Amino acid sequence: MSKSVNPGPTGSNSASKPPSGHGTSTLPPGLVSLLDHAQHAQRLLPDAVWAYFNGGAADETTLHANALAWQTLELLPRVLRPLAGGHTRVHLLGRTLAHPMLVAPMAYQCLAHPHGEHATALAAAALGAGLVLSTQASTRLEDIARTYLPDPDRGPLWFQLYAQPDRAFTHELVQRAAAAGFEALVLTVDAPVQGLRERERRAGFALPAGVSAVNLVGMEQPIHPPLQPGQSALFDRLLNHAPTWDDVTWLRSISPLPLLLKGITHPADAVEAVRCGAAGVIVSNHGGRTLDTVPATARLLPQVVQAVQGNVPVLVDGGIRRGTDVLKAMALGASAVLVGRPILHGLTNAGATGVAHVIRLLRDELEMAMALTGCRTLADAPPVVTWTAPHTAHHPR
């Protein structure tokens, strides 16, 4: 790391310091890969919290397929190519980023470490990684903006949004994000209802006292009329307020911030997103947490890239565990990638120091993979990837 990272929170919100996590800021010895971070974090976290962070929907087929799909892509190196002066820089929404990695939006990070989202923000800023803050963060969005924005080497700061039933509250939340300095909105579109997360239910997960979605405080819950005979609690109640394309149009009308849609898997939806004025799309199956047996994002990415025809950037998340995975994503046409669970593992292990170590490992691996495949810049990546038949592979979680 080129900078020291102070893991202490800079805000004063009581919910940012719950009695959870072991709270160390010292990196344990022997962690040299993201898999090492995952295995060590599992030993530290309560079983129920581990199940919440790392479980998937139903049989977890998509959860495992995400990582396996990147592994079953093979890199085809070129040799003796000039590499001096190479770099990992990319351009995204009018900015030049030091590398193509952003921290994915993840809820309730204070479950992993007492400093929670503060520590993640400090580390991401210091390592030049973009940060996407979850609507369900356990720390106020204004506090995270104050933590992240002052670093001159930071990446972009985006706010992930779940459209709420109360449009007035959603409007207020969007205004808060813009006023705090967030630079884009990321609307999650693939979770009108929660997935069937059986591992989490078996473990009996529940939020402990002191951890909550503090940015949703004050939101009024809709009042539902009684169900009539034959009506469905899902279709006739919960889904009455599910977001539609009209909500995308409405969000664009009320906010000056660029709007990206997260959870795009079908090419036709990517085309519709462009038509509705989205500034970008994120190919995501929610980390395998919503609908099981959705294809892996690595397999979906090329179709979405082709569908948008270069009109907007395409990002991707799901199962990225190596720098080679990042290179493969860029080779398939991604503009950047989002990294999720490994960030939580690093946070669990050593707070901001652990998050910074995870990001540094990925960037070092990316640079090494570029050098060994003959890529001086990421623009050189497209010709170096080929598909192979699936094979037995390791599943880092």
C-alpha positions in Angstrom: 0.0 0.0 0.0 1.2 3.5 -0.8 -0.8 5.1 2.0 -1.5 4.4 5.6 -5.2 3.8 6.3 -6.6 4.9 9.6 -9.6 2.5 10.2 -11.3 4.8 12.7 -14.7 6.3 11.8 -14.9 10.0 11.1 -18.6 10.4 11.7 -20.4 10.4 15.0 -23.4 8.2 14.3 -24.0 5.7 17.1 -25.1 3.0 14.6 -21.6 3.0 13.1 -20.1 1.5 16.2 -22.2 -1.5 17.3 -20.9 -4.2 19.5 -20.1 -6.6 16.6 -17.0 -7.8 14.9 -13.6 -8.3 16.6 -12.5 -4.8 15.6 -8.8 -5.3 14.9 -7.0 -3.2 12.4 -3.9 -5.4 12.1 -3.7 -7.7 9.1 -3.3 -11.3 10.2 -0.2 -13.1 8.8 -0.4 -15.5 5.9 -3.2 -13.8 3.9 -1.9 -13.8 0.4 -5.1 -14.3 -1.7 -8.8 -13.5 -1.5 -9.4 -17.1 -0.7 -7.2 -16.7 2.4 -9.2 -13.7 3.4 -12.5 -15.6 3.0 -11.3 -18.6 5.1 -10.0 -16.4 7.8 -13.1 -14.3 7.9 -15.3 -17.4 8.3 -13.4 -18.3 11.4 -14.1 -14.8 12.9 -17.7 -14.2 12.0 -20.7 -15.8 13.8 -22.3 -18.6 11.6 -25.5 -16.6 11.1 -23.6 -13.5 9.9 -21.4 -15.6 7.6 -24.5 -17.1 6.1 -26.0 -13.7 5.5 -23.0 -12.3 3.8 -22.0 -15.4 1.8 -25.1 -17.4 1.2 -27.1 -17.4 -2.0 -30.7 -18.1 -3.1 -32.2 -21.6 -2.9 -29.6 -24.3 -4.0 -27.0 -21.6 -4.5 -26.4 -22.8 -8.1 -25.9 -19.2 -9.4 -23.7 -18.3 -6.4 -21.2 -21.0 -7.4 -21.7 -20.6 -11.1 -20.5 -16.9 -10.9 -17.0 -17.8 -9.7 -16.8 -20.9 -11.9 -17.6 -19.1 -15.1 -14.6 -16.8 -14.7 -12.4 -19.7 -13.9 -13.5 -21.6 -17.0 -12.4 -18.7 -19.2 -8.8 -19.2 -20.4 -6.3 -16.6 -21.1 -4.3 -16.9 -24.3 -1.1 -14.9 -23.8 0.9 -13.0 -26.4 4.6 -12.7 -25.9 7.5 -10.3 -26.7 5.1 -7.3 -26.9 6.3 -3.9 -25.6 5.0 -3.5 -22.0 7.0 -0.4 -20.7 4.7 2.4 -19.6 1.7 0.1 -19.2 -1.1 1.0 -16.8 -4.5 -0.1 -15.5 -6.3 3.3 -16.1 -9.8 3.3 -17.5 -12.3 6.0 -18.4 -15.8 5.9 -16.9 -18.6 8.5 -17.0 -16.2 11.3 -17.8 -13.5 10.4 -15.3 -10.2 8.7 -15.5 -9.8 6.0 -12.9 -6.6 4.4 -11.7 -8.0 1.0 -12.2 -11.3 -0.6 -13.1 -12.4 -1.8 -9.7 -15.3 -0.4 -7.6 -16.6 -1.6 -4.3 -20.1 -3.1 -4.8 -23.0 -1.9 -2.6 -23.4 -4.2 0.4 -25.7 -3.8 3.4 -25.0 -3.7 7.1 -21.2 -3.7 7.0 -21.0 -3.0 10.7 -21.8 -6.7 11.1 -18.3 -7.4 9.8 -16.4 -4.8 11.7 -17.3 -2.1 14.2 -16.1 0.6 11.8 -18.2 -0.8 9.0 -18.7 1.4 6.0 -16.4 4.0 7.3 -13.5 1.6 7.1 -14.5 0.4 3.6 -14.7 4.0 2.4 -11.3 5.0 3.8 -9.7 2.0 2.2 -11.4 2.4 -1.1 -10.5 6.1 -1.3 -6.8 5.4 -0.4 -6.6 2.6 -3.1 -8.3 4.6 -5.8 -11.3 2.2 -5.9 -14.8 3.6 -6.7 -17.4 3.1 -3.9 -21.1 2.3 -4.3 -22.8 2.8 -1.0 -25.9 0.7 -0.2 -29.3 2.1 0.6 -29.1 -0.4 3.5 -25.8 0.9 4.8 -25.4 0.8 8.6 -23.9 4.3 8.5 -25.4 7.6 7.3 -24.6 8.4 3.7 -23.5 12.0 4.6 -20.9 10.5 7.0 -19.5 8.2 4.3 -19.3 11.1 1.8 -17.2 13.1 4.3 -15.0 10.1 4.8 -14.5 9.3 1.1 -14.6 12.5 -0.8 -11.5 14.4 0.6 -9.0 11.9 -0.7 -7.5 13.3 -3.9 -6.8 9.9 -5.4 -10.3 8.5 -4.8 -12.5 6.9 -7.4 -16.2 7.8 -8.0 -18.7 7.8 -5.2 -22.1 6.4 -6.1 -25.3 5.8 -4.1 -27.2 2.5 -4.7 -30.9 2.9 -4.5 -33.8 0.6 -3.8 -36.9 2.4 -5.0 -39.1 2.7 -1.9 -42.9 2.6 -1.8 -43.0 6.1 -0.5 -42.0 8.2 -3.5 -41.6 11.4 -1.4 -39.1 9.6 0.8 -37.2 8.2 -2.2 -37.1 11.8 -3.6 -35.7 13.1 -0.3 -33.1 10.2 -0.2 -31.9 11.1 -3.7 -31.7 14.8 -2.8 -29.6 13.9 0.3 -27.2 11.8 -1.8 -26.7 14.6 -4.3 -26.3 17.2 -1.6 -23.7 15.0 0.2 -21.6 14.8 -3.0 -22.5 11.5 -4.5 -21.8 11.5 -8.2 -24.3 8.9 -9.6 -27.3 6.8 -8.6 -27.3 3.1 -9.0 -30.8 1.7 -9.1 -31.1 -2.0 -8.2 -33.7 -3.5 -10.6 -33.4 -7.2 -10.0 -34.9 -7.6 -6.5 -38.6 -6.6 -6.4 -38.8 -9.2 -3.6 -36.1 -10.9 -1.5 -34.7 -14.2 -2.8 -35.2 -17.5 -1.1 -32.1 -17.4 1.0 -32.3 -20.8 2.8 -28.8 -20.9 4.2 -29.5 -17.6 5.9 -32.8 -18.8 7.3 -31.3 -22.1 8.6 -28.7 -20.1 10.5 -31.3 -18.0 12.1 -29.9 -14.7 10.9 -31.4 -11.5 12.5 -29.9 -8.0 12.8 -28.5 -7.4 16.2 -29.3 -4.3 18.3 -27.3 -1.3 17.1 -27.3 -2.3 13.4 -30.0 -1.0 11.1 -30.6 0.7 7.7 -30.0 4.2 9.2 -30.7 6.0 5.9 -34.2 4.7 5.8 -35.2 6.0 9.2 -38.5 8.0 9.0 -39.8 6.2 5.9 -43.6 5.5 6.2 -44.6 2.0 5.4 -47.6 1.5 3.0 -50.9 0.6 4.5 -52.4 -2.4 2.7 -56.1 -3.2 2.6 -57.1 -6.7 3.7 -56.5 -9.4 1.2 -59.6 -10.7 -0.5 -60.3 -14.5 -0.9 -58.0 -15.9 -3.7 -55.6 -12.9 -3.6 -51.9 -13.4 -3.2 -49.9 -11.6 -0.5 -47.1 -11.3 -3.0 -48.8 -10.2 -6.2 -51.7 -8.3 -4.6 -49.8 -6.6 -1.8 -46.0 -6.6 -1.9 -45.6 -6.2 -5.6 -48.1 -3.3 -5.8 -45.1 -1.0 -5.3 -42.5 -2.9 -7.3 -40.4 -0.5 -9.5 -41.1 -0.3 -13.2 -39.6 1.5 -16.2 -41.8 4.4 -15.2 -39.7 4.7 -12.0 -36.5 5.0 -14.1 -38.1 7.8 -16.1 -39.2 9.5 -12.8 -35.8 9.2 -11.1 -34.2 10.8 -14.1 -36.7 13.7 -13.9 -36.0 14.5 -10.3 -32.2 14.1 -10.1 -29.3 15.7 -12.0 -27.1 12.7 -11.2 -26.4 10.1 -13.8 -28.5 6.9 -13.3 -27.1 3.4 -13.7 -29.3 0.3 -13.6 -27.9 -2.7 -11.6 -29.3 -6.1 -12.2 -29.5 -6.2 -16.0 -29.1 -9.7 -17.4 -31.2 -9.7 -20.6 -30.1 -7.8 -23.8 -33.6 -6.4 -24.4 -33.5 -4.8 -20.9 -30.2 -3.3 -21.7 -31.6 -1.7 -24.8 -34.6 -0.4 -22.9 -32.2 1.1 -20.3 -30.4 3.0 -23.0 -33.8 4.2 -24.4 -34.8 5.4 -20.9 -31.7 7.5 -20.6 -29.6 5.3 -18.2 -26.0 6.4 -18.1 -24.8 2.9 -17.7 -25.9 -0.7 -16.9 -24.4 -3.2 -14.5 -24.6 -6.9 -15.4 -25.5 -8.5 -12.1 -27.5 -11.4 -10.7 -27.3 -10.0 -7.2 -24.4 -12.2 -6.3 -26.7 -15.2 -6.7 -28.9 -13.9 -3.8 -32.2 -13.4 -5.5 -33.2 -15.8 -8.3 -31.3 -19.1 -8.4 -30.2 -20.7 -11.7 -29.8 -17.3 -13.5 -26.7 -17.7 -15.7 -23.3 -16.5 -14.4 -22.6 -12.9 -15.1 -19.5 -13.8 -17.1 -21.7 -15.6 -19.6 -24.3 -12.8 -19.7 -21.8 -9.9 -20.1 -21.0 -10.2 -23.9 -24.6 -10.2 -24.9 -25.3 -7.0 -22.9 -22.2 -5.3 -24.3 -23.3 -6.2 -27.8 -26.9 -4.9 -27.1 -25.9 -1.4 -25.9 -23.6 -0.9 -28.9 -21.2 1.3 -27.0 -23.9 3.8 -26.1 -23.3 3.5 -22.4 -20.7 1.8 -20.2 -21.3 -1.8 -19.1 -20.1 -2.9 -15.7 -20.2 -6.3 -14.2 -20.1 -8.0 -10.7 -20.5 -11.5 -9.4 -17.8 -14.0 -8.5 -14.7 -11.9 -9.2 -11.9 -13.4 -7.0 -8.7 -12.9 -9.0 -7.0 -10.2 -11.0 -7.3 -12.5 -14.0 -11.1 -12.3 -13.5 -10.9 -8.6 -13.8 -8.8 -8.9 -17.0 -11.3 -11.3 -18.5 -14.2 -9.0 -17.7 -12.5 -6.2 -19.5 -11.7 -8.5 -22.4 -15.4 -9.3 -22.7 -16.2 -5.6 -23.0 -16.8 -4.4 -19.4 -15.9 -0.8 -18.6 -15.3 -1.7 -14.9 -16.1 -4.4 -12.3 -17.6 -4.3 -8.9 -16.2 -6.5 -6.1 -18.5 -7.5 -3.2 -18.0 -10.3 -0.8 -14.1 -10.2 -0.8 -14.4 -6.6 0.5 -16.5 -7.9 3.5 -13.9 -10.6 4.2 -11.1 -8.1 4.3 -13.2 -5.8 6.4 -13.9 -8.6 8.9 -10.2 -9.5 9.1 -8.6 -6.1 9.6 -11.0 -3.2 9.1 -9.8 -0.6 6.6 -6.4 -2.3 6.5 -8.0 -5.6 5.4 -10.2 -3.9 2.7 -7.1 -2.1 1.4 -5.2 -5.4 1.2 -8.0 -7.0 -0.8 -8.1 -4.2 -3.3 -4.3 -4.1 -3.5 -4.1 -7.9 -4.1 -6.6 -7.6 -7.0 -4.8 -4.7 -8.6 -1.4 -6.4 -8.3 -2.8 -9.6 -9.8 -4.4 -7.6 -12.6 -1.1 -5.9 -13.4 0.7 -9.3 -13.4 -1.9 -10.9 -15.6 -1.7 -8.0 -18.1 2.1 -8.3 -18.2 1.9 -12.1 -18.7 -0.6 -11.9 -21.5 1.1 -9.1 -23.3 -1.4 -6.3 -22.5 0.3 -2.9 -21.9 -3.2 -1.4 -21.3 -6.6 -2.8 -20.7 -7.5 -1.7 -24.3 -5.2 -4.6 -25.4 -7.3 -7.2 -23.6 -10.0 -8.2 -26.1 -8.0 -10.7 -28.2 -6.7 -12.7 -25.3 -9.7 -14.6 -24.0 -11.3 -17.8 -25.2 -14.1 -20.1 -23.8 -13.4 -23.6 -22.8 -15.7 -26.4 -21.7 -16.6 -26.4 -18.0 -14.3 -28.3 -15.7 -14.0 -29.0 -12.0 -12.8 -25.9 -10.4 -12.3 -24.3 -7.0 -15.1 -22.1 -5.6 -13.7 -19.3 -3.5 -16.6 -17.8 -1.6 
